[in-house]
Amino acid sequence: MTDKAKPPKKPHHVYTLVVEVGRKTGDGLPDGSTGAGLMCYASGVDEAEAVRETVAILKQADMAPLDVTGYGTRSDREEQGHEIDEDEADLMQKALAENAVIVAQVTPYFDKDKS
């Protein structure tokens, strides 16, 4: 028997994603909202994997992902001039350590035309 060496694992990075979600029964969003924007930190070997994992997790949580905007890794964001505070950095580190998707903020949307 020969043991084949496993190829080294590719390093994971944490990506900042904003996911727009619509309404779905059981989604937990406030009554009267039309959807929400979710700021997420997701671990992945690349941004595409982070997006796929995030969408899959949100679907499992009875949410209806409609669109995802990626803002890159922490270093990408810092190069763009984004300020990252300690709390945000801690959440990014947690996502990396746990190979997880963390929803850091939920902003419900409401239709302005309805009175």
Secondary structure as UniProt FT lines:
FT   STRAND          13..22
FT   TURN            25..26
FT   TURN            31..32
FT   STRAND          33..44
FT   HELIX           47..60
FT   TURN            61..62
FT   STRAND          64..73
FT   HELIX           74..79
FT   TURN            80..81
FT   HELIX           86..98
FT   STRAND          101..110
FT   TURN            112..113
//
